[in-house]
Amino acid sequence: MEPVYTPVIWTARAVFAAQGLKFTITGAHNIPKSGGAVLVINHLSYMDFAYAGFAAFPSKRLVRFMAKDDVFRHKISGPLMRGMHHIPVDRAAGAASFREAVGALKAGEIVGVFPEATISRSFELKAFKSGAVRMAQAAGVPALPMIIWGSQRVWTKGYPKRLGRTNVPITLIVGEPIAAARQGSADDVNARLRAAMTELLHAAQEVYPPMSGSELKFLPVRLGGTAPTLEEATALDDEESARRAARRASAG
């Protein structure tokens, strides 16, 4: 039992139960009961950090997530994130967070990483950064592919949050571990990881309850939805990054 993480988990479970969220977890046995591993997760919503850790409960593990350092500077979330021993990431200088994550992995922790770096507006897998694989290689631990599906219906980028009683089904699937040998190619392992996560995502989508009407905005074009295509979503992300950079430049 951890003094901060454990109460946060029980509070979150009570909140999610009040919201009527219905979690289906498959492949939880792939999360080791001991030893380090990098849990590699797709990113659909602002709540993915809170949901993804549920998959580790059957193995009685806690996940140390890597998250933007902005969250750690917030007066409310900051103390909680530090108390749960999550790992802050400064995107302009990531070496320190990389070292901290590798140290945690070598100490036997599970570290959660979102390799797409930002929420996917298309609800398809974006290009993966290689950091998760390189951490696994440096620490000598496996990478665990994991997908979330349904979380975009609760609170995602560009749409109002829906934190009332929505009864949204949320699917979590953990795939088989993927070895990340130190001497291997990070790009090759990353490609294998992305292929595995694509397969898991498609499997989750096939059995998920149908969406229709206004909910089609949460569904990829590939499945008949009205979400932006991957190309359109990438353009929107690029525009947002340019605006953010311009604000930083004017503030400086």
C-alpha positions as MATLAB code, in Angstrom:
seq = 'MEPVYTPVIWTARAVFAAQGLKFTITGAHNIPKSGGAVLVINHLSYMDFAYAGFAAFPSKRLVRFMAKDDVFRHKISGPLMRGMHHIPVDRAAGAASFREAVGALKAGEIVGVFPEATISRSFELKAFKSGAVRMAQAAGVPALPMIIWGSQRVWTKGYPKRLGRTNVPITLIVGEPIAAARQGSADDVNARLRAAMTELLHAAQEVYPPMSGSELKFLPVRLGGTAPTLEEATALDDEESARRAARRASAG';
ca = [
       0.000    0.000    0.000;
       1.327    3.414   -0.972;
       0.231    6.512    1.001;
      -0.721    8.539   -2.085;
      -1.214    6.102   -4.967;
      -3.520    3.675   -3.158;
      -6.084    6.276   -1.973;
      -6.048    7.872   -5.440;
      -6.854    4.493   -7.007;
      -9.799    3.845   -4.708;
     -11.125    7.363   -5.213;
     -10.829    6.961   -8.991;
     -12.641    3.630   -8.893;
     -15.513    5.197   -6.962;
     -15.728    8.093   -9.439;
     -15.677    5.770  -12.443;
     -18.370    3.598  -10.876;
     -20.524    6.705  -10.354;
     -20.003    7.550  -14.030;
     -21.174    4.073  -14.967;
     -17.987    3.333  -16.923;
     -17.829   -0.321  -17.920;
     -14.285   -1.678  -18.161;
     -13.417   -4.824  -20.094;
      -9.837   -5.956  -19.489;
      -8.187   -8.643  -21.601;
      -4.623   -9.941  -21.410;
      -3.921   -8.678  -17.890;
      -1.915  -11.879  -17.312;
       0.709  -10.468  -19.696;
       1.693   -7.902  -17.079;
       4.416   -9.531  -14.962;
       3.842   -9.861  -11.230;
       7.416   -8.763  -10.614;
      10.239   -7.090  -12.510;
      10.427   -4.119  -14.804;
       8.541   -3.594  -18.069;
       7.566   -0.705  -20.323;
       3.794   -0.543  -20.773;
       3.273    1.064  -24.198;
      -0.214    2.542  -24.660;
      -2.135    4.316  -27.414;
      -3.510    7.753  -26.573;
      -7.148    8.691  -27.208;
      -8.176   10.868  -24.284;
      -7.148   13.028  -21.353;
      -8.226   10.223  -19.008;
      -6.007    7.481  -20.430;
      -3.521    7.759  -17.553;
      -6.290    7.036  -15.074;
      -7.760    4.137  -17.048;
      -4.627    2.330  -18.235;
      -3.432    1.443  -14.748;
      -6.507   -0.742  -14.234;
      -4.953   -3.418  -16.442;
      -2.152   -3.856  -13.886;
      -4.466   -4.464  -10.915;
      -4.826   -8.247  -11.404;
      -1.026   -8.545  -11.192;
      -1.030   -6.250   -8.123;
       1.249   -3.781   -9.875;
       1.327    0.007   -9.994;
       2.285    1.852  -13.166;
       4.630    4.861  -13.044;
       3.500    6.997  -15.959;
       5.638    9.408  -17.915;
       3.744   12.693  -18.286;
       4.346   16.268  -19.388;
       6.093   18.273  -16.678;
       3.293   20.878  -16.835;
       1.114   18.461  -14.881;
       3.725   18.282  -12.127;
       3.779   22.071  -11.772;
       0.014   22.319  -11.189;
      -0.885   23.151   -7.578;
      -3.349   20.233   -7.313;
      -2.106   17.540   -9.689;
       1.586   18.227   -8.998;
       1.734   16.877   -5.424;
      -0.362   13.869   -6.444;
       1.834   13.047   -9.450;
       4.983   13.321   -7.359;
       3.413   11.322   -4.521;
       2.569    8.517   -6.965;
       6.160    8.593   -8.275;
       5.210    9.300  -11.854;
       7.954   10.644  -14.096;
       7.917   14.231  -15.447;
       8.943   14.754  -19.065;
      10.442   17.994  -20.341;
      10.054   17.684  -24.098;
      12.780   20.269  -24.678;
      15.289   18.323  -22.572;
      14.233   14.704  -22.182;
      17.532   13.112  -21.128;
      16.821   13.445  -17.406;
      13.384   11.816  -17.642;
      14.841    9.042  -19.812;
      17.465    8.302  -17.136;
      14.842    8.392  -14.385;
      12.615    5.978  -16.299;
      15.473    3.563  -16.979;
      16.400    3.683  -13.296;
      12.825    2.851  -12.324;
      12.732   -0.037  -14.811;
      15.985   -1.465  -13.479;
      14.530   -1.219   -9.972;
      11.650   -3.451  -11.099;
       8.962   -0.856  -11.810;
       6.439   -0.825  -14.647;
       6.709    2.444  -16.555;
       3.785    3.596  -18.690;
       4.531    5.422  -21.949;
       2.329    6.907  -24.672;
       4.588    6.653  -27.752;
       2.364    8.871  -29.886;
       3.199   11.711  -27.428;
      -0.155   13.431  -27.978;
      -3.810   12.418  -28.241;
      -4.762   10.993  -31.628;
      -7.573   13.108  -33.070;
      -8.190   10.496  -35.768;
      -8.470    7.683  -33.174;
      -6.001    5.711  -35.302;
      -2.426    5.019  -34.223;
      -0.109    7.921  -34.981;
       3.613    7.560  -35.646;
       5.497    6.231  -32.609;
       8.425    7.948  -30.938;
      11.247    5.493  -30.194;
      11.783    6.461  -26.548;
       9.746    3.602  -25.067;
      11.731    0.991  -26.959;
      15.058    2.626  -26.205;
      14.198    2.647  -22.490;
      13.307   -1.034  -22.600;
      16.594   -1.779  -24.353;
      18.653    0.272  -21.903;
      17.021   -1.387  -18.889;
      16.943   -4.900  -20.346;
      13.171   -5.287  -19.896;
      10.310   -6.197  -22.276;
       7.856   -3.809  -23.923;
       4.188   -4.570  -23.296;
       1.802   -3.455  -26.079;
      -1.505   -2.159  -24.755;
      -4.503   -0.437  -26.288;
      -7.414    1.566  -24.924;
     -10.642    1.944  -26.861;
     -13.734    3.927  -25.857;
     -12.011    6.495  -23.650;
     -12.345    9.113  -26.400;
     -16.082    9.181  -25.675;
     -15.418   10.563  -22.170;
     -12.987   13.425  -22.780;
     -10.813   13.907  -25.807;
      -9.148   16.766  -27.627;
     -11.503   19.197  -29.326;
     -14.713   18.077  -27.601;
     -16.398   18.920  -24.263;
     -15.697   16.524  -21.415;
     -18.500   14.152  -20.429;
     -17.823   13.341  -16.784;
     -21.392   12.621  -15.727;
     -23.069    9.214  -15.776;
     -22.438    8.188  -19.364;
     -22.192    4.368  -18.991;
     -19.405    4.360  -21.578;
     -17.759    0.974  -22.234;
     -13.948    1.143  -22.126;
     -11.783   -1.672  -23.451;
      -8.243   -2.377  -22.239;
      -6.162   -5.061  -23.948;
      -2.592   -6.027  -23.062;
      -0.679   -8.023  -25.635;
       2.194  -10.444  -25.224;
       5.571   -9.000  -24.167;
       7.946   -7.985  -26.939;
      11.648   -8.465  -26.270;
      13.821   -5.387  -26.737;
      17.389   -6.671  -26.872;
      20.097   -4.087  -26.225;
      21.936   -4.924  -29.428;
      18.792   -4.905  -31.585;
      17.430   -2.122  -33.768;
      15.077    0.229  -31.915;
      13.284    0.959  -35.180;
      12.646   -2.724  -35.812;
      11.270   -3.278  -32.309;
       9.172   -0.119  -32.617;
       7.684   -1.420  -35.882;
       6.845   -4.762  -34.245;
       5.288   -2.962  -31.303;
       3.147   -0.742  -33.518;
       2.027   -3.729  -35.600;
       1.003   -5.599  -32.441;
      -0.910   -2.579  -31.136;
      -2.657   -2.115  -34.483;
      -3.860   -5.705  -34.323;
      -5.063   -5.264  -30.736;
      -6.833   -2.003  -31.579;
      -8.672   -3.531  -34.521;
      -9.681   -6.511  -32.377;
     -11.100   -4.183  -29.719;
     -13.008   -2.160  -32.305;
     -14.569   -5.271  -33.864;
     -16.352   -6.309  -30.664;
     -17.082   -2.844  -29.254;
     -20.768   -1.782  -29.114;
     -21.740    0.114  -32.297;
     -21.666    3.920  -32.320;
     -24.144    5.999  -34.290;
     -25.552    9.497  -34.619;
     -23.555   12.128  -32.741;
     -21.193    9.416  -31.463;
     -19.781    8.919  -34.971;
     -17.392   11.784  -34.282;
     -15.558    9.400  -31.946;
     -15.093    6.787  -34.678;
     -12.325    6.671  -37.321;
     -13.218    7.243  -40.966;
     -12.029    3.678  -41.643;
     -14.978    2.420  -39.588;
     -17.542    4.811  -41.034;
     -17.020    7.557  -38.483;
     -16.611   11.287  -38.931;
     -13.354   11.826  -37.028;
     -10.566   13.568  -38.962;
      -8.427   11.318  -41.143;
      -4.910   10.633  -39.902;
      -3.588   13.193  -42.413;
      -6.135   15.821  -41.352;
      -5.400   15.154  -37.690;
      -1.659   15.512  -38.292;
      -2.252   18.889  -39.955;
      -4.321   20.025  -36.957;
      -1.559   18.910  -34.584;
       1.040   20.793  -36.623;
      -1.068   23.962  -36.533;
      -1.503   23.636  -32.770;
       2.253   23.139  -32.273;
       2.984   26.238  -34.397;
       0.568   28.349  -32.316;
       2.111   27.069  -29.085;
       5.611   27.866  -30.331;
       4.505   31.364  -31.369;
       3.034   32.007  -27.899;
       6.254   30.871  -26.235;
       8.294   33.111  -28.524;
       6.117   36.163  -27.820;
       6.177   35.471  -24.074;
       9.969   35.222  -24.134;
];
